[in-house]
Amino acid sequence: MSWAHVCELADPWRWLGPDTLVMTTGIAVPGGDAEQCAYLDGMYAAGIAAIAVDATMMRAPFNAAALAHATQIGFPVLETAHDVRFSMVARVVASAALGLPAADSKQFEQLHGALLLSELCDGTVPSTAAARLLSGFGVGAPFICAVAQPKDPRAALAEAQSLFAAADTAMLAIVRDGQLLLLVESGPEPRAVLEALAERNGGIGASARFHLIDELPVAVQQARRALIRNHESGRLLAYAEHDATSLFLPSDPDQLRRIARQVLGPLRTYDEQRGTALTQTLRTFLEENRSWVRASERLYVHRQTLIARISRIEKIIDRNLSSMEDAAECWLAIQAAIGCGDLEPSDDSISEASADLT
């Protein structure tokens, strides 16, 4: 046994490799004798080392026939006490596999938490299991998501882990898309640590409080939107604080999406059908205050190429970007697309030099 991982899917053998301990609350364990035996056979055939279950939470506990079948094929079915954290089990397994002392195994708990947070962001963990898994790391509702974009995300991650550990405050953190993303419990102690982290990393954006982990993807977008609007270096800006100063755009993601698509819809469709990046051209042009020189430099294209692209954009969206009214409408649509998640909050790594408009 070399690794332990939580999996609440019906076919864990498709996702986890040999010598893995599968930990589950039993959400995806089937109920019938034949189905439970097939579930165990799938893991056994994949070389999975064992399965550990919290029997008190299982919807359909393993029946006598399935347990007898597990004994026959030599596949261990383990039961963990309800108050034993899966993170602790994972840490012990990893430490034993690598021969590390207990003190060094803290990093494996952090890694396990990062894997869980990544799965939560992707929506691959059922909500009924997510709360239980998060409680194992000491993080409970209401939640707050925070995002930073430091120069060195990995160094910032290590710093965040150190600061939260020193404050004896729980959190989960990952580096995702070049940003540091944190999930913490709402409260004065986590906020104090986030403020200290913001001072060291140029600022942090934080989401509004939320109670259901299913809302995490929306919270991530809120935190990113707050980060974009955080113009004061070293400050922690909450989405609610930013939203209170927003006079033109709603906070609801569905409303933002409708606003964005009303203006940008034809342009996004054009990009998808032709493999171009004209939406990004429009965004960069507006971010540079319609400066041909600065926008062409950011896009790594000649000024005349940019002029041709803007002309094409104006025809597609039926707007005149020389008009302040039309430019403002497009700018608000861009911000709405960022706010609802249709556009990424940062485009510094994107170049359109290869976009073909012929």
TAUR-V839019 format. One record per backbone hydrogen bond with DSSP energy under -1.0 kcal/mol. NH is the residue of the N-H (numbers start at 1). CO is the residue of the C=O. E is the energy in kcal/mol with one decimal. If there is no record, write none. Layout:
nh=NH co=CO e=E
nh=NH co=CO e=E
//
This chain:
nh=2 co=19 e=-2.8
nh=3 co=19 e=-1.2
nh=5 co=21 e=-2.6
nh=7 co=23 e=-2.2
nh=14 co=11 e=-2.1
nh=15 co=12 e=-1.4
nh=16 co=12 e=-2.2
nh=19 co=47 e=-2.8
nh=21 co=3 e=-3.1
nh=22 co=50 e=-2.5
nh=23 co=5 e=-2.4
nh=24 co=52 e=-2.3
nh=36 co=32 e=-2.5
nh=37 co=33 e=-2.3
nh=38 co=34 e=-2.3
nh=39 co=35 e=-2.2
nh=40 co=36 e=-2.1
nh=41 co=37 e=-2.5
nh=42 co=38 e=-2.3
nh=43 co=39 e=-1.3
nh=44 co=40 e=-2.5
nh=45 co=41 e=-2.9
nh=46 co=42 e=-1.2
nh=47 co=44 e=-1.3
nh=48 co=43 e=-2.1
nh=49 co=20 e=-1.2
nh=50 co=20 e=-1.2
nh=51 co=76 e=-1.8
nh=52 co=22 e=-3.3
nh=53 co=78 e=-2.5
nh=54 co=24 e=-1.3
nh=57 co=54 e=-1.9
nh=67 co=63 e=-2.3
nh=68 co=64 e=-2.4
nh=69 co=65 e=-2.1
nh=70 co=66 e=-2.4
nh=71 co=67 e=-2.0
nh=72 co=68 e=-2.0
nh=73 co=69 e=-2.2
nh=75 co=70 e=-2.8
nh=78 co=51 e=-3.6
nh=80 co=53 e=-2.7
nh=84 co=81 e=-1.8
nh=89 co=85 e=-1.7
nh=90 co=86 e=-2.8
nh=91 co=87 e=-2.2
nh=92 co=88 e=-2.3
nh=93 co=89 e=-2.5
nh=94 co=90 e=-2.5
nh=95 co=91 e=-2.5
nh=96 co=92 e=-2.6
nh=97 co=93 e=-2.4
nh=98 co=94 e=-1.8
nh=100 co=95 e=-2.3
nh=107 co=104 e=-1.1
nh=109 co=105 e=-1.2
nh=110 co=106 e=-1.9
nh=111 co=107 e=-2.2
nh=112 co=108 e=-2.5
nh=113 co=109 e=-2.3
nh=114 co=110 e=-2.2
nh=115 co=111 e=-2.3
nh=116 co=112 e=-2.1
nh=117 co=113 e=-2.5
nh=118 co=114 e=-2.3
nh=119 co=115 e=-2.1
nh=120 co=116 e=-2.4
nh=121 co=117 e=-2.4
nh=122 co=118 e=-1.6
nh=124 co=119 e=-2.3
nh=129 co=126 e=-1.1
nh=130 co=126 e=-2.0
nh=131 co=127 e=-1.3
nh=133 co=129 e=-2.5
nh=134 co=130 e=-2.8
nh=135 co=131 e=-2.1
nh=136 co=132 e=-1.1
nh=137 co=134 e=-1.5
nh=138 co=135 e=-1.4
nh=139 co=134 e=-2.1
nh=143 co=210 e=-3.5
nh=144 co=184 e=-2.4
nh=146 co=182 e=-2.5
nh=147 co=205 e=-3.0
nh=148 co=180 e=-2.3
nh=156 co=152 e=-2.2
nh=157 co=153 e=-2.3
nh=158 co=154 e=-2.1
nh=159 co=155 e=-2.1
nh=160 co=156 e=-2.6
nh=161 co=157 e=-2.4
nh=162 co=158 e=-2.0
nh=163 co=159 e=-2.7
nh=164 co=160 e=-2.5
nh=165 co=161 e=-1.9
nh=166 co=162 e=-2.4
nh=167 co=163 e=-1.6
nh=168 co=165 e=-1.1
nh=169 co=164 e=-2.7
nh=172 co=183 e=-2.0
nh=174 co=181 e=-2.2
nh=176 co=179 e=-2.8
nh=179 co=176 e=-1.6
nh=180 co=148 e=-2.6
nh=181 co=174 e=-2.9
nh=182 co=146 e=-2.8
nh=183 co=172 e=-2.7
nh=184 co=144 e=-2.6
nh=186 co=142 e=-3.2
nh=191 co=187 e=-1.8
nh=192 co=188 e=-2.2
nh=193 co=189 e=-1.8
nh=194 co=190 e=-2.5
nh=195 co=191 e=-2.4
nh=196 co=192 e=-1.8
nh=197 co=193 e=-2.5
nh=198 co=194 e=-2.4
nh=199 co=195 e=-1.7
nh=203 co=198 e=-1.4
nh=204 co=235 e=-2.3
nh=205 co=147 e=-2.7
nh=206 co=237 e=-2.5
nh=207 co=145 e=-3.0
nh=210 co=143 e=-1.7
nh=215 co=212 e=-2.2
nh=216 co=213 e=-1.9
nh=219 co=215 e=-2.3
nh=220 co=216 e=-2.6
nh=221 co=217 e=-1.6
nh=222 co=218 e=-2.3
nh=223 co=219 e=-2.6
nh=224 co=220 e=-2.4
nh=225 co=221 e=-2.4
nh=226 co=222 e=-2.5
nh=227 co=223 e=-2.2
nh=228 co=224 e=-2.2
nh=229 co=225 e=-1.7
nh=231 co=229 e=-1.4
nh=235 co=232 e=-1.5
nh=237 co=204 e=-2.7
nh=239 co=206 e=-2.5
nh=242 co=238 e=-2.1
nh=243 co=239 e=-3.4
nh=244 co=240 e=-1.8
nh=245 co=242 e=-1.3
nh=246 co=243 e=-1.2
nh=256 co=252 e=-2.3
nh=257 co=253 e=-2.4
nh=258 co=254 e=-2.0
nh=259 co=255 e=-2.1
nh=260 co=256 e=-2.6
nh=261 co=257 e=-2.5
nh=262 co=258 e=-1.6
nh=263 co=259 e=-1.1
nh=264 co=260 e=-3.3
nh=265 co=261 e=-1.3
nh=268 co=264 e=-2.8
nh=269 co=265 e=-2.3
nh=270 co=266 e=-2.1
nh=271 co=267 e=-2.3
nh=272 co=268 e=-2.4
nh=273 co=269 e=-2.3
nh=274 co=270 e=-2.0
nh=275 co=271 e=-1.9
nh=281 co=277 e=-1.6
nh=282 co=278 e=-2.6
nh=283 co=279 e=-2.3
nh=284 co=280 e=-2.7
nh=285 co=281 e=-2.6
nh=286 co=282 e=-2.2
nh=287 co=283 e=-2.7
nh=288 co=284 e=-1.8
nh=289 co=286 e=-1.9
nh=290 co=285 e=-2.7
nh=291 co=288 e=-1.3
nh=295 co=291 e=-2.2
nh=296 co=292 e=-2.0
nh=297 co=293 e=-1.9
nh=298 co=294 e=-2.2
nh=299 co=295 e=-2.0
nh=301 co=296 e=-2.1
nh=306 co=302 e=-2.0
nh=307 co=303 e=-2.3
nh=308 co=304 e=-2.0
nh=309 co=305 e=-2.0
nh=310 co=306 e=-2.7
nh=311 co=307 e=-2.1
nh=312 co=308 e=-1.9
nh=313 co=309 e=-2.6
nh=314 co=310 e=-2.6
nh=315 co=311 e=-1.5
nh=316 co=312 e=-2.0
nh=317 co=313 e=-2.6
nh=319 co=314 e=-1.5
nh=323 co=320 e=-1.9
nh=327 co=323 e=-2.6
nh=328 co=324 e=-2.6
nh=329 co=325 e=-2.0
nh=330 co=326 e=-2.3
nh=331 co=327 e=-2.4
nh=332 co=328 e=-2.4
nh=333 co=329 e=-1.9
nh=334 co=330 e=-2.3
nh=335 co=331 e=-2.3
nh=336 co=332 e=-2.3
nh=337 co=333 e=-2.2
nh=338 co=334 e=-1.9
nh=339 co=335 e=-2.5
nh=340 co=336 e=-1.9
nh=342 co=337 e=-1.6
nh=343 co=337 e=-1.8
nh=350 co=347 e=-1.7
nh=355 co=352 e=-2.1
//
